[in-house]
Amino acid sequence: MKRQKNRSMKIQVKLFAVARDRAGANAVDVELSSPATIGELRTALAQQYPRLADIISHVRFALNDDYATDATSVDSHAEIAIIPPVSGG
């Protein structure tokens, strides 16, 4: 059964490390059709914030303090954060 998208929602996404530096902010607001998934949020972030586009496929998302997959559903009340990849040596 295909989900019907019928309304718009605004989601705030918290940013850390390189994502925060690229966006120049600690958080950004993203407009999405509802219902939506993390995968759709990932696509919308790249479109609405082009400075994040080249890193967005490499980041993980946290939804309400748990890691989320691209198939995870999101709503406007969720706490969402981008977790950039960590490198070290």
Backbone atoms as SQL, in Angstrom:
CREATE TABLE atoms (id INTEGER PRIMARY KEY, chain TEXT, resi INTEGER, resn TEXT, atom TEXT, x REAL, y REAL, z REAL);
INSERT INTO atoms VALUES
  (1, 'A', 1, 'MET', 'N', 0.838, -1.173, 0.000),
  (2, 'A', 1, 'MET', 'CA', 0.000, 0.000, 0.000),
  (3, 'A', 1, 'MET', 'C', 0.886, 1.240, 0.000),
  (4, 'A', 2, 'LYS', 'N', 0.638, 2.138, -0.909),
  (5, 'A', 2, 'LYS', 'CA', 1.421, 3.364, -1.029),
  (6, 'A', 2, 'LYS', 'C', 0.883, 4.421, -0.086),
  (7, 'A', 3, 'ARG', 'N', 1.818, 5.107, 0.593),
  (8, 'A', 3, 'ARG', 'CA', 1.424, 6.176, 1.507),
  (9, 'A', 3, 'ARG', 'C', 0.993, 7.397, 0.718),
  (10, 'A', 4, 'GLN', 'N', -0.069, 8.019, 1.159),
  (11, 'A', 4, 'GLN', 'CA', -0.526, 9.251, 0.532),
  (12, 'A', 4, 'GLN', 'C', 0.109, 10.432, 1.249),
  (13, 'A', 5, 'LYS', 'N', 0.755, 11.293, 0.472),
  (14, 'A', 5, 'LYS', 'CA', 1.360, 12.498, 1.025),
  (15, 'A', 5, 'LYS', 'C', 0.405, 13.650, 0.782),
  (16, 'A', 6, 'ASN', 'N', -0.008, 14.255, 1.873),
  (17, 'A', 6, 'ASN', 'CA', -1.038, 15.263, 1.686),
  (18, 'A', 6, 'ASN', 'C', -0.802, 16.564, 2.426),
  (19, 'A', 7, 'ARG', 'N', 0.202, 16.637, 3.284),
  (20, 'A', 7, 'ARG', 'CA', 0.428, 17.898, 3.967),
  (21, 'A', 7, 'ARG', 'C', 1.919, 18.126, 4.136),
  (22, 'A', 8, 'SER', 'N', 2.248, 19.372, 4.366),
  (23, 'A', 8, 'SER', 'CA', 3.638, 19.752, 4.532),
  (24, 'A', 8, 'SER', 'C', 3.968, 19.843, 6.018),
  (25, 'A', 9, 'MET', 'N', 5.215, 19.552, 6.346),
  (26, 'A', 9, 'MET', 'CA', 5.660, 19.711, 7.724),
  (27, 'A', 9, 'MET', 'C', 7.064, 20.287, 7.723),
  (28, 'A', 10, 'LYS', 'N', 7.406, 20.928, 8.810),
  (29, 'A', 10, 'LYS', 'CA', 8.731, 21.487, 8.987),
  (30, 'A', 10, 'LYS', 'C', 9.425, 20.688, 10.081),
  (31, 'A', 11, 'ILE', 'N', 10.636, 20.234, 9.782),
  (32, 'A', 11, 'ILE', 'CA', 11.418, 19.459, 10.736),
  (33, 'A', 11, 'ILE', 'C', 12.712, 20.203, 11.014),
  (34, 'A', 12, 'GLN', 'N', 13.051, 20.317, 12.289),
  (35, 'A', 12, 'GLN', 'CA', 14.331, 20.917, 12.656),
  (36, 'A', 12, 'GLN', 'C', 15.359, 19.795, 12.793),
  (37, 'A', 13, 'VAL', 'N', 16.517, 20.006, 12.172),
  (38, 'A', 13, 'VAL', 'CA', 17.601, 19.029, 12.206),
  (39, 'A', 13, 'VAL', 'C', 18.806, 19.679, 12.872),
  (40, 'A', 14, 'LYS', 'N', 19.284, 19.059, 13.937),
  (41, 'A', 14, 'LYS', 'CA', 20.470, 19.559, 14.632),
  (42, 'A', 14, 'LYS', 'C', 21.714, 19.138, 13.868),
  (43, 'A', 15, 'LEU', 'N', 22.703, 20.014, 13.827),
  (44, 'A', 15, 'LEU', 'CA', 23.927, 19.774, 13.070),
  (45, 'A', 15, 'LEU', 'C', 25.142, 19.781, 13.991),
  (46, 'A', 16, 'PHE', 'N', 26.113, 18.950, 13.669),
  (47, 'A', 16, 'PHE', 'CA', 27.349, 18.863, 14.437),
  (48, 'A', 16, 'PHE', 'C', 28.539, 18.823, 13.491),
  (49, 'A', 17, 'ALA', 'N', 29.692, 19.222, 14.009),
  (50, 'A', 17, 'ALA', 'CA', 30.980, 19.117, 13.321),
  (51, 'A', 17, 'ALA', 'C', 30.925, 19.733, 11.921),
  (52, 'A', 18, 'VAL', 'N', 31.333, 18.975, 10.899),
  (53, 'A', 18, 'VAL', 'CA', 31.436, 19.503, 9.543),
  (54, 'A', 18, 'VAL', 'C', 30.076, 19.963, 9.005),
  (55, 'A', 19, 'ALA', 'N', 29.002, 19.291, 9.376),
  (56, 'A', 19, 'ALA', 'CA', 27.671, 19.707, 8.907),
  (57, 'A', 19, 'ALA', 'C', 27.325, 21.088, 9.460),
  (58, 'A', 20, 'ARG', 'N', 27.627, 21.320, 10.720),
  (59, 'A', 20, 'ARG', 'CA', 27.378, 22.629, 11.336),
  (60, 'A', 20, 'ARG', 'C', 28.235, 23.702, 10.660),
  (61, 'A', 21, 'ASP', 'N', 29.503, 23.371, 10.406),
  (62, 'A', 21, 'ASP', 'CA', 30.402, 24.321, 9.748),
  (63, 'A', 21, 'ASP', 'C', 29.907, 24.683, 8.355),
  (64, 'A', 22, 'ARG', 'N', 29.475, 23.685, 7.597),
  (65, 'A', 22, 'ARG', 'CA', 29.005, 23.930, 6.228),
  (66, 'A', 22, 'ARG', 'C', 27.741, 24.780, 6.198),
  (67, 'A', 23, 'ALA', 'N', 26.814, 24.486, 7.114),
  (68, 'A', 23, 'ALA', 'CA', 25.543, 25.212, 7.126),
  (69, 'A', 23, 'ALA', 'C', 25.656, 26.563, 7.815),
  (70, 'A', 24, 'GLY', 'N', 26.693, 26.734, 8.645),
  (71, 'A', 24, 'GLY', 'CA', 26.847, 27.976, 9.383),
  (72, 'A', 24, 'GLY', 'C', 25.811, 28.151, 10.470),
  (73, 'A', 25, 'ALA', 'N', 25.277, 27.027, 10.969),
  (74, 'A', 25, 'ALA', 'CA', 24.238, 27.072, 11.999),
  (75, 'A', 25, 'ALA', 'C', 24.265, 25.775, 12.806),
  (76, 'A', 26, 'ASN', 'N', 23.699, 25.829, 14.010),
  (77, 'A', 26, 'ASN', 'CA', 23.598, 24.638, 14.858),
  (78, 'A', 26, 'ASN', 'C', 22.429, 23.742, 14.468),
  (79, 'A', 27, 'ALA', 'N', 21.488, 24.304, 13.711),
  (80, 'A', 27, 'ALA', 'CA', 20.305, 23.550, 13.280),
  (81, 'A', 27, 'ALA', 'C', 19.730, 24.210, 12.031),
  (82, 'A', 28, 'VAL', 'N', 19.010, 23.419, 11.247),
  (83, 'A', 28, 'VAL', 'CA', 18.313, 23.930, 10.066),
  (84, 'A', 28, 'VAL', 'C', 16.893, 23.381, 10.061),
  (85, 'A', 29, 'ASP', 'N', 15.990, 24.116, 9.429),
  (86, 'A', 29, 'ASP', 'CA', 14.613, 23.670, 9.245),
  (87, 'A', 29, 'ASP', 'C', 14.458, 23.135, 7.838),
  (88, 'A', 30, 'VAL', 'N', 13.772, 22.004, 7.715),
  (89, 'A', 30, 'VAL', 'CA', 13.577, 21.353, 6.424),
  (90, 'A', 30, 'VAL', 'C', 12.085, 21.167, 6.189),
  (91, 'A', 31, 'GLU', 'N', 11.633, 21.552, 5.002),
  (92, 'A', 31, 'GLU', 'CA', 10.237, 21.354, 4.610),
  (93, 'A', 31, 'GLU', 'C', 10.109, 20.000, 3.917),
  (94, 'A', 32, 'LEU', 'N', 9.154, 19.195, 4.390),
  (95, 'A', 32, 'LEU', 'CA', 8.897, 17.874, 3.819),
  (96, 'A', 32, 'LEU', 'C', 7.402, 17.649, 3.692),
  (97, 'A', 33, 'SER', 'N', 7.029, 16.761, 2.791),
  (98, 'A', 33, 'SER', 'CA', 5.646, 16.291, 2.747),
  (99, 'A', 33, 'SER', 'C', 5.493, 15.222, 3.821),
  (100, 'A', 34, 'SER', 'N', 4.317, 15.161, 4.410),
  (101, 'A', 34, 'SER', 'CA', 4.043, 14.185, 5.462),
  (102, 'A', 34, 'SER', 'C', 3.123, 13.114, 4.912),
  (103, 'A', 35, 'PRO', 'N', 3.373, 11.853, 5.234),
  (104, 'A', 35, 'PRO', 'CA', 4.453, 11.313, 6.052),
  (105, 'A', 35, 'PRO', 'C', 5.778, 11.303, 5.290),
  (106, 'A', 36, 'ALA', 'N', 6.868, 11.169, 6.040),
  (107, 'A', 36, 'ALA', 'CA', 8.200, 11.183, 5.426),
  (108, 'A', 36, 'ALA', 'C', 9.114, 10.194, 6.134),
  (109, 'A', 37, 'THR', 'N', 10.231, 9.905, 5.468),
  (110, 'A', 37, 'THR', 'CA', 11.237, 9.011, 6.022),
  (111, 'A', 37, 'THR', 'C', 12.566, 9.756, 6.133),
  (112, 'A', 38, 'ILE', 'N', 13.504, 9.150, 6.829),
  (113, 'A', 38, 'ILE', 'CA', 14.850, 9.717, 6.927),
  (114, 'A', 38, 'ILE', 'C', 15.458, 9.838, 5.524),
  (115, 'A', 39, 'GLY', 'N', 15.218, 8.879, 4.651),
  (116, 'A', 39, 'GLY', 'CA', 15.731, 8.955, 3.283),
  (117, 'A', 39, 'GLY', 'C', 15.203, 10.173, 2.547),
  (118, 'A', 40, 'GLU', 'N', 13.930, 10.470, 2.730),
  (119, 'A', 40, 'GLU', 'CA', 13.342, 11.658, 2.107),
  (120, 'A', 40, 'GLU', 'C', 13.895, 12.935, 2.745),
  (121, 'A', 41, 'LEU', 'N', 14.135, 12.883, 4.033),
  (122, 'A', 41, 'LEU', 'CA', 14.757, 14.009, 4.710),
  (123, 'A', 41, 'LEU', 'C', 16.171, 14.240, 4.192),
  (124, 'A', 42, 'ARG', 'N', 16.911, 13.167, 3.989),
  (125, 'A', 42, 'ARG', 'CA', 18.278, 13.251, 3.445),
  (126, 'A', 42, 'ARG', 'C', 18.261, 13.958, 2.085),
  (127, 'A', 43, 'THR', 'N', 17.340, 13.573, 1.210),
  (128, 'A', 43, 'THR', 'CA', 17.212, 14.181, -0.115),
  (129, 'A', 43, 'THR', 'C', 16.827, 15.653, -0.005),
  (130, 'A', 44, 'ALA', 'N', 15.865, 15.957, 0.863),
  (131, 'A', 44, 'ALA', 'CA', 15.417, 17.338, 1.034),
  (132, 'A', 44, 'ALA', 'C', 16.533, 18.220, 1.584),
  (133, 'A', 45, 'LEU', 'N', 17.326, 17.704, 2.508),
  (134, 'A', 45, 'LEU', 'CA', 18.454, 18.473, 3.044),
  (135, 'A', 45, 'LEU', 'C', 19.428, 18.849, 1.938),
  (136, 'A', 46, 'ALA', 'N', 19.748, 17.895, 1.075),
  (137, 'A', 46, 'ALA', 'CA', 20.691, 18.152, -0.020),
  (138, 'A', 46, 'ALA', 'C', 20.137, 19.199, -0.981),
  (139, 'A', 47, 'GLN', 'N', 18.831, 19.175, -1.214),
  (140, 'A', 47, 'GLN', 'CA', 18.206, 20.136, -2.127),
  (141, 'A', 47, 'GLN', 'C', 18.059, 21.516, -1.493),
  (142, 'A', 48, 'GLN', 'N', 17.646, 21.556, -0.239),
  (143, 'A', 48, 'GLN', 'CA', 17.365, 22.828, 0.419),
  (144, 'A', 48, 'GLN', 'C', 18.620, 23.494, 0.987),
  (145, 'A', 49, 'TYR', 'N', 19.665, 22.708, 1.233),
  (146, 'A', 49, 'TYR', 'CA', 20.932, 23.226, 1.770),
  (147, 'A', 49, 'TYR', 'C', 22.084, 22.674, 0.939),
  (148, 'A', 50, 'PRO', 'N', 22.323, 23.252, -0.239),
  (149, 'A', 50, 'PRO', 'CA', 23.334, 22.726, -1.165),
  (150, 'A', 50, 'PRO', 'C', 24.730, 22.571, -0.562),
  (151, 'A', 51, 'ARG', 'N', 25.061, 23.366, 0.450),
  (152, 'A', 51, 'ARG', 'CA', 26.394, 23.242, 1.069),
  (153, 'A', 51, 'ARG', 'C', 26.542, 21.922, 1.821),
  (154, 'A', 52, 'LEU', 'N', 25.428, 21.245, 2.109),
  (155, 'A', 52, 'LEU', 'CA', 25.474, 19.943, 2.778),
  (156, 'A', 52, 'LEU', 'C', 25.429, 18.779, 1.787),
  (157, 'A', 53, 'ALA', 'N', 25.149, 19.072, 0.526),
  (158, 'A', 53, 'ALA', 'CA', 24.889, 18.023, -0.464),
  (159, 'A', 53, 'ALA', 'C', 26.017, 17.006, -0.602),
  (160, 'A', 54, 'ASP', 'N', 27.272, 17.454, -0.580),
  (161, 'A', 54, 'ASP', 'CA', 28.364, 16.504, -0.818),
  (162, 'A', 54, 'ASP', 'C', 28.696, 15.641, 0.397),
  (163, 'A', 55, 'ILE', 'N', 28.179, 15.969, 1.573),
  (164, 'A', 55, 'ILE', 'CA', 28.442, 15.119, 2.743),
  (165, 'A', 55, 'ILE', 'C', 27.215, 14.321, 3.174),
  (166, 'A', 56, 'ILE', 'N', 26.053, 14.680, 2.667),
  (167, 'A', 56, 'ILE', 'CA', 24.802, 14.115, 3.185),
  (168, 'A', 56, 'ILE', 'C', 24.707, 12.598, 3.005),
  (169, 'A', 57, 'SER', 'N', 25.311, 12.050, 1.980),
  (170, 'A', 57, 'SER', 'CA', 25.247, 10.590, 1.790),
  (171, 'A', 57, 'SER', 'C', 26.167, 9.847, 2.757),
  (172, 'A', 58, 'HIS', 'N', 27.059, 10.568, 3.434),
  (173, 'A', 58, 'HIS', 'CA', 28.024, 9.938, 4.337),
  (174, 'A', 58, 'HIS', 'C', 27.665, 10.078, 5.811),
  (175, 'A', 59, 'VAL', 'N', 26.598, 10.809, 6.117),
  (176, 'A', 59, 'VAL', 'CA', 26.240, 11.029, 7.510),
  (177, 'A', 59, 'VAL', 'C', 25.217, 10.004, 7.984),
  (178, 'A', 60, 'ARG', 'N', 25.144, 9.863, 9.304),
  (179, 'A', 60, 'ARG', 'CA', 24.083, 9.057, 9.919),
  (180, 'A', 60, 'ARG', 'C', 23.100, 10.025, 10.550),
  (181, 'A', 61, 'PHE', 'N', 21.909, 9.537, 10.776),
  (182, 'A', 61, 'PHE', 'CA', 20.888, 10.331, 11.428),
  (183, 'A', 61, 'PHE', 'C', 20.515, 9.694, 12.759),
  (184, 'A', 62, 'ALA', 'N', 20.282, 10.530, 13.733),
  (185, 'A', 62, 'ALA', 'CA', 19.754, 10.086, 15.020),
  (186, 'A', 62, 'ALA', 'C', 18.340, 10.643, 15.137),
  (187, 'A', 63, 'LEU', 'N', 17.437, 9.790, 15.562),
  (188, 'A', 63, 'LEU', 'CA', 16.037, 10.159, 15.743),
  (189, 'A', 63, 'LEU', 'C', 15.674, 9.847, 17.189),
  (190, 'A', 64, 'ASN', 'N', 15.394, 10.893, 17.955),
  (191, 'A', 64, 'ASN', 'CA', 15.055, 10.721, 19.371),
  (192, 'A', 64, 'ASN', 'C', 16.106, 9.871, 20.096),
  (193, 'A', 65, 'ASP', 'N', 17.365, 10.202, 19.893),
  (194, 'A', 65, 'ASP', 'CA', 18.511, 9.592, 20.571),
  (195, 'A', 65, 'ASP', 'C', 18.865, 8.175, 20.114),
  (196, 'A', 66, 'ASP', 'N', 18.280, 7.692, 19.031),
  (197, 'A', 66, 'ASP', 'CA', 18.630, 6.382, 18.465),
  (198, 'A', 66, 'ASP', 'C', 19.022, 6.560, 17.011),
  (199, 'A', 67, 'TYR', 'N', 19.976, 5.763, 16.541),
  (200, 'A', 67, 'TYR', 'CA', 20.320, 5.813, 15.122),
  (201, 'A', 67, 'TYR', 'C', 19.124, 5.388, 14.290),
  (202, 'A', 68, 'ALA', 'N', 18.983, 6.020, 13.130),
  (203, 'A', 68, 'ALA', 'CA', 17.856, 5.753, 12.236),
  (204, 'A', 68, 'ALA', 'C', 18.374, 5.345, 10.864),
  (205, 'A', 69, 'THR', 'N', 17.593, 4.537, 10.161),
  (206, 'A', 69, 'THR', 'CA', 17.909, 4.156, 8.783),
  (207, 'A', 69, 'THR', 'C', 17.103, 5.044, 7.845),
  (208, 'A', 70, 'ASP', 'N', 17.400, 4.964, 6.559),
  (209, 'A', 70, 'ASP', 'CA', 16.655, 5.758, 5.580),
  (210, 'A', 70, 'ASP', 'C', 15.170, 5.390, 5.538),
  (211, 'A', 71, 'ALA', 'N', 14.814, 4.191, 6.001),
  (212, 'A', 71, 'ALA', 'CA', 13.412, 3.762, 5.987),
  (213, 'A', 71, 'ALA', 'C', 12.645, 4.212, 7.230),
  (214, 'A', 72, 'THR', 'N', 13.318, 4.763, 8.217),
  (215, 'A', 72, 'THR', 'CA', 12.671, 5.189, 9.457),
  (216, 'A', 72, 'THR', 'C', 11.723, 6.357, 9.199),
  (217, 'A', 73, 'SER', 'N', 10.515, 6.257, 9.724),
  (218, 'A', 73, 'SER', 'CA', 9.523, 7.336, 9.593),
  (219, 'A', 73, 'SER', 'C', 9.861, 8.484, 10.527),
  (220, 'A', 74, 'VAL', 'N', 9.574, 9.691, 10.074),
  (221, 'A', 74, 'VAL', 'CA', 9.785, 10.879, 10.900),
  (222, 'A', 74, 'VAL', 'C', 8.504, 11.691, 10.951),
  (223, 'A', 75, 'ASP', 'N', 8.353, 12.449, 12.033),
  (224, 'A', 75, 'ASP', 'CA', 7.244, 13.392, 12.120),
  (225, 'A', 75, 'ASP', 'C', 7.773, 14.719, 12.634),
  (226, 'A', 76, 'SER', 'N', 6.945, 15.714, 12.627),
  (227, 'A', 76, 'SER', 'CA', 7.397, 17.066, 12.959),
  (228, 'A', 76, 'SER', 'C', 7.799, 17.227, 14.418),
  (229, 'A', 77, 'HIS', 'N', 7.452, 16.275, 15.273),
  (230, 'A', 77, 'HIS', 'CA', 7.786, 16.359, 16.692),
  (231, 'A', 77, 'HIS', 'C', 9.072, 15.614, 17.039),
  (232, 'A', 78, 'ALA', 'N', 9.675, 14.967, 16.072),
  (233, 'A', 78, 'ALA', 'CA', 10.881, 14.170, 16.325),
  (234, 'A', 78, 'ALA', 'C', 12.086, 15.067, 16.549),
  (235, 'A', 79, 'GLU', 'N', 12.998, 14.602, 17.387),
  (236, 'A', 79, 'GLU', 'CA', 14.283, 15.273, 17.549),
  (237, 'A', 79, 'GLU', 'C', 15.268, 14.549, 16.634),
  (238, 'A', 80, 'ILE', 'N', 15.778, 15.273, 15.641),
  (239, 'A', 80, 'ILE', 'CA', 16.627, 14.665, 14.625),
  (240, 'A', 80, 'ILE', 'C', 17.973, 15.379, 14.606),
  (241, 'A', 81, 'ALA', 'N', 19.033, 14.587, 14.488),
  (242, 'A', 81, 'ALA', 'CA', 20.376, 15.142, 14.411),
  (243, 'A', 81, 'ALA', 'C', 21.174, 14.429, 13.333),
  (244, 'A', 82, 'ILE', 'N', 22.039, 15.173, 12.675),
  (245, 'A', 82, 'ILE', 'CA', 22.991, 14.606, 11.723),
  (246, 'A', 82, 'ILE', 'C', 24.255, 14.266, 12.490),
  (247, 'A', 83, 'ILE', 'N', 24.717, 13.041, 12.320),
  (248, 'A', 83, 'ILE', 'CA', 25.945, 12.586, 12.950),
  (249, 'A', 83, 'ILE', 'C', 26.974, 12.376, 11.830),
  (250, 'A', 84, 'PRO', 'N', 27.916, 13.314, 11.680),
  (251, 'A', 84, 'PRO', 'CA', 28.915, 13.181, 10.620),
  (252, 'A', 84, 'PRO', 'C', 29.853, 12.006, 10.883),
  (253, 'A', 85, 'PRO', 'N', 30.488, 11.501, 9.829),
  (254, 'A', 85, 'PRO', 'CA', 31.437, 10.411, 10.025),
  (255, 'A', 85, 'PRO', 'C', 32.600, 10.889, 10.880),
  (256, 'A', 86, 'VAL', 'N', 33.121, 9.980, 11.671),
  (257, 'A', 86, 'VAL', 'CA', 34.246, 10.298, 12.554),
  (258, 'A', 86, 'VAL', 'C', 35.492, 9.643, 11.984),
  (259, 'A', 87, 'SER', 'N', 36.554, 10.425, 11.893),
  (260, 'A', 87, 'SER', 'CA', 37.815, 9.844, 11.437),
  (261, 'A', 87, 'SER', 'C', 38.851, 10.100, 12.507),
  (262, 'A', 88, 'GLY', 'N', 39.816, 9.289, 12.518),
  (263, 'A', 88, 'GLY', 'CA', 40.866, 9.447, 13.518),
  (264, 'A', 88, 'GLY', 'C', 42.047, 8.562, 13.175),
  (265, 'A', 89, 'GLY', 'N', 43.025, 8.636, 14.010),
  (266, 'A', 89, 'GLY', 'CA', 44.195, 7.838, 13.689),
  (267, 'A', 89, 'GLY', 'C', 44.910, 7.333, 14.868);
